[in-house]
Amino acid sequence: MTIDELELINKIIRGQRESIAYKAAKLVLVEGRSQTEATVILNAKKSAIQNGVTRYSNWDAEIKNAYKVTK
């Protein structure tokens, strides 16, 4: 995922840049870090990291599916 895609999803779902979900998605989906690293960096629970990454990842997949993007 690119930062532009993340920002668009964040705008659509009215997310907060300060949220653990957004920060986790950025670290894992944009920067390519592991969820374990994100847990340590953000000092957050594993479940919070996983939920955030899943939420943004699912939105990304749904948008790409709707527009028939194969990338």
C-alpha positions in Angstrom: 0.0 0.0 0.0 1.2 3.5 -0.7 0.9 6.4 1.7 -1.6 8.0 -0.8 -3.8 4.9 -0.6 -3.6 4.9 3.2 -4.5 8.6 3.4 -7.5 8.1 1.0 -8.8 5.2 3.1 -8.3 7.2 6.3 -10.3 10.0 4.7 -13.1 7.7 3.6 -13.5 6.1 7.0 -13.0 9.3 8.8 -10.0 7.9 10.7 -7.7 9.9 12.9 -3.9 10.1 12.1 -3.2 9.9 15.8 -5.0 6.6 16.3 -3.2 3.3 16.9 -5.1 1.8 13.9 -3.8 4.4 11.5 -0.2 4.3 12.9 -0.2 0.5 12.8 -1.4 0.4 9.2 1.2 2.9 8.2 4.1 1.0 9.8 3.0 -2.4 8.6 1.2 -1.8 5.2 3.2 1.2 4.0 6.6 0.9 5.6 6.7 -3.0 5.5 7.4 -3.5 9.2 6.1 -6.5 11.1 3.2 -6.3 13.4 5.5 -7.3 16.2 7.7 -4.3 15.5 4.6 -2.0 15.4 3.6 -3.4 18.7 6.9 -2.4 20.3 7.2 1.0 18.4 3.6 2.1 19.3 3.7 0.4 22.8 0.3 -1.1 22.0 -1.4 -4.4 22.4 -1.0 -7.0 19.7 -4.8 -7.1 19.2 -4.9 -3.3 18.6 -2.2 -3.5 16.0 -3.8 -6.5 14.3 -7.3 -4.9 14.2 -5.9 -1.7 12.7 -3.9 -3.4 10.1 -6.8 -5.7 9.2 -9.3 -2.7 9.0 -7.1 -0.8 6.5 -6.1 -3.9 4.6 -9.7 -4.9 4.2 -10.7 -1.4 2.9 -7.8 -1.5 0.5 -8.9 -4.9 -0.9 -12.6 -3.8 -1.2 -11.7 -0.6 -3.1 -9.4 -2.5 -5.4 -12.0 -5.1 -6.0 -14.7 -2.5 -6.7 -12.5 -0.8 -9.3 -11.1 -4.1 -10.6 -7.6 -3.2 -9.8 -5.3 -6.3 -9.8 -2.3 -4.6 -8.3 
